[in-house]
Amino acid sequence: MDTIDTPRPEHPRPQFRRDDWVNLNGVWTFAFDPGKSGHERGLQGSNGFGENITVPFCPESKLSGVEYTDFIEAMWYHRRIEVPESFRGKRVLLHFGGVDYLSEVYIDGHFVGRHWGGAVGFTHEISRFVSSGATHDLVVWVHDDVRSGVQPGGKQRSEFDFRRLRASYTRTTGIWQTVWMEAVDEASLESVQIVPDIHTGSFLLIPRLRGGGESLSFRGRVVDEAGTTVSTAQVPARAGGPCRLEIPDARLWSPADPWLYDLELEVVDGSEHVRDHVRSYAGLRETHLRGDQVYLNGEPLYQRLVLDQGYYPDGIWTAPSDEALRNDIELSMRAGFNGARLHQKVFEERFHYWADRLGYLTWGEFPSWGMRTTEPVSARNFLSEWARAVERDRNHPSIIAWSPLNETREIQADPPQHNRLHIDAYDLTKALDPTRPVNDASGYIHVKTDLWTIHDYNQNPAGFASDIAPDDGVGVMRRYPEWEVDYEGQPYLVAEFGGILWIPPASSSYSEDSWGYGEGPKTEAEFYERLEGLVDAILSNKRICGYCYTQLTDVEQEQNGVYTYDRRVKLDMDRIAAIFRKTPQSRQTVEAHR
């Protein structure tokens, strides 16, 4: 396919790639619809609007060419699509990587489908609306109301004045991830769940299929770098029918050795003719809990994570390039972290691809803020989309935990509904993926959880040490003990701390509205002293098995990152890395030689 001048030209699904696809990113036309009257005016049948926008960047972003940052409750997109001749006789699929929030798709004025949810992508089959070799008008209507209280939005600002919500940022409306088309056989793969088993050195493949037939088979193959098959298995093609791929001399995936196996996933007929072919990959690893510890491949894992919010100065929620995604991971590793909490956002699949390749541990999260956790409609919107996020990303070896909610504190409004949402989120996640621990709500309020996580931004190391190790007979922080369940010995992690405000003296980004947690240090030396004191307080606590520092980069007015918003160095990264690479054992060694 031609990628010249196409923004974000790379395939958006590295774990589910077909060779014949068409990237629809680029210049579209658009119109805002402030009166929400577009349907009455027949805009669904448009053959073009008056202004241009660059997809996949949201209209609030610089890269879109629009940069309109007020509230946008409704808007319309249009572009003409050419259906390749090679698609003739096949199912034609139209994929959207992400559209925030409610969308409707039309082709030549005909309604194709509707989708709720801004964080995870979706697919419409458009076979009956298009003809191979022909050109058609594609129109997308978007409705986005972050002020509704029932729509998850994450850190998207629900008020115009950012100074009133210091930890919230510019909104994302409409298309914000890649749009693409592909053609598949009448019998094809919709998805394949890949379950690693390190004890037998194998992958269990569980396919979901479109169409079918008595003579069809599902085949999985492991291939080496030369394309030679090193393992293969074939079973009758039945949705949910498992297929086990045994790997000779299996090599495990870990941060120290992020070994990945290339997979070929196929639907074949009785004559061994390949009806569908998908390229994928997988890593062989296991995360499990034992007592109050997290284990990776049978070894205790100390997690030195950073809070990554996935915002970009020019793209907002959308990375400007594939290289930018990789660069964020490399910057984090350079700073001494071995992973990240992917905070209040479902990160794009290519981020997880780079995490898999680079050996970078992550916690999968959801943009749960903005919705009322005691509201049943909110719960429905959240649970349905969270389920799709888990299904989409559960094959990535770099994801070692799920954390569907963050800092839920609306329990006083309706305790039964609040707790029901937490229990449903936990149970749903476990049903979709029983292989990973689930943290029901990062920080608080815990209702049903495998991990006990806390948030504490005390800037005084001694006070912080006291906070995280209270002398209450339990030894773990419970911010809302009257509402939370009792601690039952789960792994204990400080999931947010630090957030130290630091603006380099020569920085031009400072303003009166810049902020971090607490009073910022007066000197750079004071910054290092405070940071090391906070980290050492965690390392001194034998119960704690990991932490997450706030945060990787500055984000808009919040200037408490170890890098600037545009990913420039603002501190001595050798000193920063030396602090964050410490473990409980290394800290004891350092102290013994002081």
Secondary structure as UniProt FT lines:
FT   TURN            4..5
FT   TURN            14..15
FT   STRAND          21..23
FT   STRAND          26..32
FT   TURN            34..35
FT   TURN            38..42
FT   HELIX           43..45
FT   STRAND          51..55
FT   TURN            59..60
FT   TURN            62..65
FT   STRAND          74..82
FT   HELIX           85..87
FT   TURN            88..89
FT   STRAND          91..96
FT   STRAND          99..100
FT   STRAND          102..107
FT   TURN            108..109
FT   STRAND          110..115
FT   STRAND          122..125
FT   HELIX           127..129
FT   TURN            132..133
FT   STRAND          135..143
FT   TURN            146..147
FT   TURN            154..155
FT   HELIX           162..164
FT   TURN            166..167
FT   STRAND          174..175
FT   STRAND          179..184
FT   STRAND          188..197
FT   TURN            198..201
FT   STRAND          202..210
FT   TURN            214..215
FT   STRAND          217..223
FT   TURN            225..226
FT   STRAND          229..236
FT   TURN            239..240
FT   STRAND          243..246
FT   TURN            248..249
FT   STRAND          261..268
FT   TURN            270..271
FT   STRAND          274..282
FT   STRAND          287..290
FT   TURN            291..292
FT   STRAND          293..296
FT   TURN            297..298
FT   STRAND          299..300
FT   STRAND          303..308
FT   TURN            313..315
FT   HELIX           322..334
FT   TURN            335..336
FT   STRAND          339..342
FT   TURN            343..344
FT   HELIX           349..358
FT   STRAND          361..365
FT   TURN            369..370
FT   TURN            373..374
FT   HELIX           376..393
FT   TURN            394..395
FT   TURN            397..398
FT   STRAND          399..403
FT   STRAND          405..406
FT   HELIX           411..413
FT   HELIX           415..432
FT   TURN            434..435
FT   STRAND          441..442
FT   STRAND          452..455
FT   HELIX           461..468
FT   TURN            481..483
FT   STRAND          492..498
FT   TURN            505..506
FT   TURN            512..513
FT   HELIX           524..539
FT   TURN            542..543
FT   STRAND          544..550
FT   TURN            556..557
FT   TURN            565..566
FT   HELIX           573..580
FT   HELIX           584..592
//
